[in-house]
Amino acid sequence: MLFLGLPFITFGIIFLELNDKKEKILMKSINLFTDGKELDEMIQYYLKLVDHKYLIREEEVILKGYVTSHEKNCLFIDCPLTNVKKIMDTYNNHNGSDNFYSNAMIHSELILYINKVYIFGLNKFNSCTTLMISYAIFLIQFLKQKAKAKAMLENAEKDNPPFNEQFIIFRYKKHINEEQDIFNNNGDSDVVSGIAYESHFRQCKTNILNTAKNFFDFWEILGENSENTHISKLNNIGHKINQGLQDINTHW
């Protein structure tokens, strides 16, 4: 029975070590990183915490700890973490709760902060294709800046990354291009539809006005009560009215 428990004990130790390693990387000051890939590990763990703060209380607490510890020595002017701390303090003073997990302003500032970390890291590790690709994916998923993401992927591609990264670049560039094609096609279609609508609208309006005038002329002639009423003229106007009604239906 003792041996049966060993795998679970071993797994627990490894799990704790992994968590400990992640938290050490997370709490490390960003200017102390000497490798772009390690900085990306920190960023990915941070983004996981941001995503999961709605669901997992423990991860919300860890993220709050990150904000508190890094806000004091933040490298950035007008640091988003300082803004997060101010929002938390304001809510705590007024409501007794900062609503950290659901506050949209806090979420926005947390994303803005990591965007600054990416830019800092790319300036420091400007040949790290892993960080370039990671930032491109971040731009797509969090900031919806697909043109900028595509440019970042193309820069990474120029540095001859390993095959697995080349595949990721290819896949995301293809995805961006396909979405752009769909947008362009829809845009062209909308323009053509708009032109067609305007044309039908103008013609329909013209036909309504002309047909209304023909109706007026028709009833005016009938109202004369004259023995000299021109039957041929009435037939001619009646024909125009029928044609006008057909044209209105067509353009309508």
C-alpha positions as CSV (number, residue, x, y, z in Angstrom):
1,M,0.0,0.0,0.0
2,L,2.9,2.3,0.7
3,F,4.2,1.9,-2.8
4,L,0.8,2.7,-4.3
5,G,0.8,6.1,-2.6
6,L,4.3,7.0,-3.9
7,P,3.3,8.1,-7.4
8,F,0.7,10.5,-5.9
9,I,3.2,11.9,-3.4
10,T,5.7,12.4,-6.2
11,F,3.1,14.1,-8.4
12,G,2.2,16.4,-5.6
13,I,5.8,17.4,-5.0
14,I,6.3,18.1,-8.7
15,F,3.1,20.1,-8.9
16,L,4.1,22.2,-5.9
17,E,7.5,22.8,-7.5
18,L,5.9,23.9,-10.8
19,N,3.6,26.3,-9.0
20,D,6.5,27.6,-7.0
21,K,8.6,28.1,-10.1
22,K,5.8,30.0,-11.9
23,E,5.2,32.2,-8.9
24,K,8.9,33.0,-8.6
25,I,9.0,34.0,-12.3
26,L,5.8,36.0,-11.8
27,M,7.2,38.0,-8.9
28,K,10.5,38.7,-10.6
29,S,11.0,42.3,-11.7
30,I,10.8,42.6,-15.4
31,N,14.1,44.4,-15.8
32,L,15.9,41.4,-14.2
33,F,14.9,39.0,-17.0
34,T,17.9,38.0,-19.1
35,D,16.0,35.8,-21.6
36,G,13.0,36.6,-23.8
37,K,11.5,33.1,-23.5
38,E,11.6,33.3,-19.7
39,L,9.9,36.7,-19.8
40,D,7.2,35.2,-22.1
41,E,6.7,32.4,-19.5
42,M,5.9,35.2,-16.9
43,I,3.6,36.9,-19.4
44,Q,1.7,33.8,-20.1
45,Y,1.2,33.0,-16.5
46,Y,0.1,36.6,-15.9
47,L,-2.5,36.4,-18.7
48,K,-3.8,33.1,-17.3
49,L,-4.4,34.8,-14.0
50,V,-6.2,37.6,-15.7
51,D,-8.4,35.2,-17.6
52,H,-9.1,33.0,-14.5
53,K,-9.6,35.8,-11.9
54,Y,-13.4,35.5,-12.6
55,L,-13.3,31.8,-11.8
56,I,-10.6,30.8,-9.3
57,R,-10.3,32.8,-6.1
58,E,-6.7,31.6,-5.5
59,E,-5.6,33.0,-8.8
60,E,-7.4,36.3,-8.1
61,V,-5.4,36.6,-4.9
62,I,-2.1,35.9,-6.7
63,L,-2.9,38.5,-9.3
64,K,-3.7,41.1,-6.6
65,G,-0.3,40.2,-4.9
66,Y,1.4,40.9,-8.3
67,V,-0.3,44.3,-8.6
68,T,0.6,45.3,-5.0
69,S,4.3,44.1,-5.2
70,H,5.1,45.4,-8.8
71,E,3.1,48.7,-8.6
72,K,5.6,50.2,-6.1
73,N,8.6,49.8,-8.5
74,C,6.9,49.9,-11.9
75,L,9.2,51.0,-14.7
76,F,6.5,52.7,-16.7
77,I,5.3,56.3,-16.6
78,D,1.6,56.4,-15.7
79,C,1.8,52.7,-14.8
80,P,-1.4,50.8,-15.4
81,L,-0.8,48.9,-12.2
82,T,-0.9,52.1,-10.3
83,N,-4.3,52.8,-11.9
84,V,-5.5,49.3,-10.8
85,K,-4.3,50.0,-7.3
86,K,-6.2,53.3,-7.2
87,I,-9.4,51.7,-8.5
88,M,-9.1,49.0,-5.9
89,D,-8.5,51.5,-3.0
90,T,-11.4,53.7,-4.2
91,Y,-13.8,50.8,-4.3
92,N,-12.6,49.5,-0.9
93,N,-13.1,52.9,0.7
94,H,-16.6,53.4,-0.6
95,N,-18.0,49.9,-0.9
96,G,-15.8,47.6,1.1
97,S,-15.2,45.5,-2.0
98,D,-13.0,46.3,-5.1
99,N,-14.9,43.8,-7.4
100,F,-11.5,42.9,-8.7
101,Y,-12.7,39.9,-10.6
102,S,-15.5,41.7,-12.5
103,N,-14.4,45.4,-12.8
104,A,-14.0,46.3,-16.5
105,M,-11.7,49.2,-15.7
106,I,-9.3,47.0,-13.7
107,H,-9.4,44.3,-16.5
108,S,-8.5,47.0,-19.1
109,E,-5.6,48.4,-17.1
110,L,-4.2,44.9,-16.5
111,I,-4.2,44.3,-20.2
112,L,-2.6,47.7,-20.9
113,Y,0.2,46.9,-18.4
114,I,1.1,43.6,-20.0
115,N,1.1,45.3,-23.4
116,K,3.8,47.7,-22.0
117,V,5.7,44.6,-20.7
118,Y,5.7,43.1,-24.2
119,I,7.0,46.3,-25.8
120,F,9.7,46.5,-23.1
121,G,10.7,42.9,-23.6
122,L,10.8,43.2,-27.4
123,N,13.1,46.3,-27.1
124,K,15.4,44.3,-24.8
125,F,15.2,41.0,-26.6
126,N,14.7,42.2,-30.2
127,S,15.8,38.9,-31.7
128,C,13.5,36.6,-29.7
129,T,11.1,35.2,-32.2
130,T,9.2,33.4,-29.4
131,L,8.3,36.8,-27.8
132,M,7.4,38.3,-31.2
133,I,5.0,35.5,-32.0
134,S,3.6,35.6,-28.5
135,Y,3.0,39.4,-28.8
136,A,1.3,38.9,-32.2
137,I,-1.1,36.4,-30.7
138,F,-1.8,38.8,-27.8
139,L,-2.5,41.6,-30.3
140,I,-5.1,39.4,-32.0
141,Q,-6.8,38.0,-29.0
142,F,-6.8,40.9,-26.5
143,L,-6.3,44.1,-28.5
144,K,-7.9,43.1,-31.8
145,Q,-5.0,44.8,-33.7
146,K,-4.7,42.3,-36.6
147,A,-2.7,44.5,-39.0
148,K,-0.1,45.2,-36.3
149,A,-0.1,41.4,-35.4
150,K,0.6,40.5,-39.0
151,A,3.5,42.9,-39.2
152,M,4.9,41.4,-36.0
153,L,4.6,37.9,-37.5
154,E,6.4,39.0,-40.6
155,N,9.2,40.4,-38.6
156,A,9.6,37.1,-36.7
157,E,9.5,35.2,-40.0
158,K,12.6,37.2,-41.2
159,D,14.7,35.9,-38.4
160,N,14.4,32.3,-39.6
161,P,12.7,30.8,-36.5
162,P,12.6,27.1,-35.8
163,F,10.1,24.9,-37.7
164,N,7.5,24.8,-35.0
165,E,7.4,28.6,-34.8
166,Q,7.3,28.9,-38.6
167,F,4.2,26.8,-38.5
168,I,2.6,29.0,-35.9
169,I,3.4,32.1,-38.0
170,F,2.0,30.5,-41.1
171,R,-1.2,29.5,-39.3
172,Y,-1.9,32.9,-37.8
173,K,-1.0,34.8,-41.0
174,K,-3.4,32.6,-42.9
175,H,-6.1,33.2,-40.4
176,I,-5.6,37.0,-40.6
177,N,-5.5,37.0,-44.4
178,E,-8.7,34.9,-44.6
179,E,-10.6,37.2,-42.3
180,Q,-9.3,40.2,-44.3
181,D,-10.6,38.6,-47.5
182,I,-14.0,38.0,-46.0
183,F,-14.1,41.6,-44.8
184,N,-13.1,42.9,-48.2
185,N,-15.6,40.8,-50.0
186,N,-18.4,41.9,-47.7
187,G,-17.2,45.4,-48.1
188,D,-17.4,45.2,-51.9
189,S,-20.7,43.5,-51.7
190,D,-22.1,46.2,-49.5
191,V,-20.9,48.9,-51.9
192,V,-22.6,47.2,-54.9
193,S,-25.8,46.6,-52.9
194,G,-25.8,50.3,-51.8
195,I,-25.4,51.5,-55.4
196,A,-28.2,49.1,-56.6
197,Y,-30.5,50.3,-53.8
198,E,-30.0,54.0,-54.6
199,S,-30.7,53.3,-58.3
200,H,-33.9,51.3,-57.6
201,F,-35.0,54.0,-55.1
202,R,-34.6,56.8,-57.6
203,Q,-36.3,55.0,-60.4
204,C,-39.2,53.9,-58.1
205,K,-39.7,57.5,-56.9
206,T,-39.6,58.8,-60.5
207,N,-42.2,56.2,-61.6
208,I,-44.5,57.0,-58.7
209,L,-44.4,60.7,-59.5
210,N,-45.0,60.1,-63.2
211,T,-47.8,57.6,-62.6
212,A,-49.5,59.9,-60.1
213,K,-49.4,62.7,-62.8
214,N,-50.9,60.3,-65.4
215,F,-53.7,59.4,-63.0
216,F,-54.4,63.1,-62.4
217,D,-54.5,63.7,-66.2
218,F,-56.7,60.7,-66.7
219,W,-59.3,61.8,-64.2
220,E,-59.1,65.4,-65.3
221,I,-60.1,64.3,-68.9
222,L,-62.9,62.1,-67.6
223,G,-64.2,65.0,-65.5
224,E,-64.6,67.3,-68.4
225,N,-68.0,65.6,-69.3
226,S,-67.4,66.6,-72.9
227,E,-68.8,64.8,-75.9
228,N,-65.4,65.4,-77.4
229,T,-63.5,63.3,-74.9
230,H,-60.5,61.8,-76.7
231,I,-60.8,58.1,-76.3
232,S,-57.4,57.5,-77.9
233,K,-55.8,60.0,-75.5
234,L,-57.4,58.2,-72.5
235,N,-56.1,54.8,-73.9
236,N,-52.7,56.3,-74.2
237,I,-52.7,57.6,-70.7
238,G,-54.2,54.4,-69.4
239,H,-51.3,52.5,-71.1
240,K,-48.8,54.8,-69.4
241,I,-50.5,54.2,-66.0
242,N,-50.3,50.4,-66.4
243,Q,-46.7,50.5,-67.5
244,G,-45.9,52.9,-64.6
245,L,-47.5,50.5,-62.0
246,Q,-45.5,47.6,-63.4
247,D,-42.2,49.6,-63.2
248,I,-43.0,50.6,-59.6
249,N,-43.5,46.9,-58.6
250,T,-40.3,46.0,-60.4
251,H,-38.2,48.6,-58.5
252,W,-40.0,48.2,-55.2
